Amino acid sequence: MHNLVIGAKGQLGTELTKLLDEKKINYVATDSKELDITDKNKVIDFFQKNKPEYVFHCAAYTAVDNAEEEPGKSMNQKVNVEGTKNVANAAERVGATLIYISTDYVFDGTKSEMYTEQDKPNPKNEYGKAKFEGEEIVSKIMSRYYILRTSWVFGKYGKNFVYTMLNLSKKHDKITVVSDQIGRPTWTRTLAEFMLYVVDNNLPFGLYQTSNDGQCSWYEFASEILKNTSTKVLPIKSDNYPQKAYRPKHSVMSLEKMNNTGFKNIDWKQALNKFLKDMENQ
């Protein structure tokens, strides 16, 4: 076995396995039932038996608000920290390359310019803290690794903002969406393509920030999603829409390093429209 996809039934993992199928690349796919990454011994045994060459670590706990309720004890900590440590240790033992997915929530969102890979993270919510801890674990344990930070992920498989907006539009004539949080939407297809690109092109190991080009607010994102519907999207300030977890106001990450690799990226509007068109053609 050369390729292992962990968290293969999640939003990103499913997209990645579909892409591997298209390219006729062999892989083994696991979800939490087949490989519980929080069980250290099971992870070690699995890796020793299968000896993967490339490990695509798509497993993650992404319930951002729920992660605030039990800091240090939650599934957030078990999966995103302990699970990542188990995967990294097992991968290093067999000499594998690890591709780890992180988040823009490692930043506090107080910087007015784009965040670069050299900027010091300062996560303000429990999810961001756990994912940054995962980054540090990977970089300390692994000899061969790629950390791919991404943001505002949407795609065909699983729950995401696009589906939420489309479902709300079926029930409401008007929707209010926060307009003072700015970031970069990321199509799972683009992210999956870049995950394979770093491996296929033997890019230098390390940290890359990965999303579609362009930037917007959640309000602008929602407006684009619903532009062909009769639902009206209205802007609202974050203060009027309180949530348990802190959200960065400005988490736009620089894509200069990613785009300089020669990867053919597309704008988030193009990505969204391709995704919506694919949905219509189902």
N, C-alpha and C positions, 0 to 999 in steps of 0.2 A: 504493500500500500504506500502510495506516495503522498496523497492528499487526505487530510482529515478535516471535516467541517463539524465544529462543535456548536450546538444550538441551531441545528439544521432546520428546525421547524418554526423558528421565529421569523420575523419580518425580513431581516437581512439574510439569515441563513437559507431560507427558502429561495430567495432571489439568487443567491450565490450557487446553490445546487442546480437551479434551472439553467444558469449560464454555463456551468460545468458540463451539464448534459448537452447543451447546444454545441459546445466545443469538443464534445466527445472525449472529455478528460476524466479519467478514472478517479474515484474518491470513495471514502467511507463517510457516511453522515450519521451523527448521533444527536439525540436530544437528551433531556434530563432523565428519561426512563432508561435509556441505553447506557448513558454515562453520566452519573451524578458527580459533577466536578467538585462538589463540596466534600466528597469522600476521598481523602488523600490516597489511601491504599488502592482503591478501585481505579483511580486515575493512573497511578504508577503501573499497576498490573496491565491495564489496557494499552498503555504506551509501550511497555516492554514486549507485549505480545504482538502488537501491530506495527510498531516502529515507523511512524509516519515521518515523511521528509518535510512536509509543509503542513502547519496547523493553523487553520482559519478559526480564530476564537470569536465566534458570533454570539455566544451565550452571555446574557446580561439580565440583570434585574433593572427594569426601566420605569417602575412606578414611582416617579419623582416625589409626589406628595406623600405617598405611603411611607417612603423611606425616612421622612421626618419624624414619624411617630415612635420608632424604637431605635434611636441612634445607637450604633455599636452592637445591636443584637438582632437586627432585622435581616431579612433575606437579601437586602441590599448589601450588607456587610459579608454575609456568607457567600453569596454568588460573586459579587464584583471584586471582593478582596481575597477572601480565603480560596474561592474557586479559581481565581486567576493565579494565585500563588501555586496552587496544586498543579495547574496546567503548565505553568512556566517551569517548575521544577522537573516535571515529567518530560517535558519537551527538551529541556537542556540535557537530561540524562541520555536521550537517544540521539542527540545532535540535530534536532529538528529546527526549522525556521518557524517562528511564531508571528502571526499577523493578528494584532490586538486592536480592537475598536474602542476608542475613547470619545470624549464629548467636549463641546464648547463650554459646558458648565464647569469646567476646571477654572474658568476665568470669572472674575467678579463683575465684569461688565461696566466698569467705571472708566475705562479708557475710551477716548473719543476716536482714536485712530484704530486701524485694524490690528488685531493681535497676531504676532508672528510666533514662530516656533521657539524664538529666543526669549519671549516674554515669560515672566515668572507667574505660574498659576496661583490663584488665590480663591479656591472654591468656597462658596457661601451656603451651599445646601449639602445635605448628607449624600445625595446621589453623586454630586460633583466631587465631593471629598473621597468617596469610595473609588470612583473611576480614576482620579489622580493617584490615589494610593496604588491602584492597579498598574498605572503607567510606571511608577517608581519600582514596583516589584519586577515588572518585565525588564526594565532597563538594567536593573541590578543583577538579576539571575541569568538572563539570556545572553548568549554570545551572538546569536543571529535572530534579529527581530525587526519588525516594522510596527510602530504605533501610529494608527490612523485616527486622528481626531475628526469628528464629523458633527453635524448639527441639523436640527429640524428635519429629521428623516421621514420620508413618506414612500409608499410603494404599494404594490398590488396585494401583498400578503401580510395580514395582520392589521391591528388598529393603528390609526394615525390621524393627523390633523385634517388631511384631505377628506377622508371618509367621514369624519365627525362633521365637517362643514356641509358636505353633500347630504348627510342624513338630517341635519338641522334644517336645511333649506326645504326639505319635504314637509316639515311641520310648521315652519314659521315664515312670515312675510318679511320680518326684519330680524337681523342678528347683530349683536354688538361684539366687537373683537378689539383686543388691546392694540393700540397704535404706537406705543412708546417703548416697545421691545423690538430691537433690530437685529437681524441675523441673516444666515444664508440657508435656504431650503436645500435638501439633498435627496435626490431620487435614489432609491436602493439599487437601481440598475447601474447608475453611474458609480456608486460606491463599490459595488461588486466588481465592476469592470476594472476599477483602479486597484482593487485587492489582487486581482490576477495580473494586472500590469506590472506591479512592483516586483512580483516573482518572475514573470516571463522575461523581464528586461534586466534582472539582476541589479536593481537600483541599490544605491548605498543604504545600508541598514540605518535605522533611526526613526525619527519622528516626522510625520507629514500631516498637514492639515488638508482635509478632503471634503469638498462639497461642490455643488454646482456654482457657476459664476453668477455674479450679481448679488444684490442684497435687498431686503425689504423688511417691513414690519409684519406682524401677524395679521394686521388689518389689511395690508396690501396683498398679502398671500391669500387671505380669504376672498378678497375682492376678485382676484384673478381666477380662483377656483370656481366662483359662482357667477362669473361675468355673463354666462349664457343662460342664467336662470332668472326668475322674476323676483328672487329674494334680494332685499336691500341690505347691504352691509354698512354698519355704522361704527365709527371709531369710538373707543373708550380708553380712559387712562387706567394704568395698572392699579392705581390706588382705589379705583372703583370696582375692581375685580380681584379681591384678596384671595390668595392661595396659600396653602400650608408652607410650600417650599419657595425659597427666594429664586427669582428668575433674573438673570443678567439683563440689564437694559440695552447694552450694546455688546454683543458677542460675535461681531463680524471677524472672522479669521482670515488672515492673508493666505491666498492660494498661490503665491508666487513660486514657492518651492515645488508644489505639485505641478503647476502648469509648465514650469521649466524642464520637467522630465520628458516633455514631448507628448504627454497624454492629451488626447483630444477631448477637452471638457466642453460642456454646453451650458448656456444660461439657464437659470432655474425656471424661467417661463417656458423655454423650449422643452425642458425636462417634464414640467407639469403637463403641458399640452400633449406631449407624446404619451404620457401616462394616461391621461384622460381619453385620448383617442384609442389607446389599447383597450381601455375599459369598455368603450362603446362597441368595439369590434368583437367582444367576447361572445 
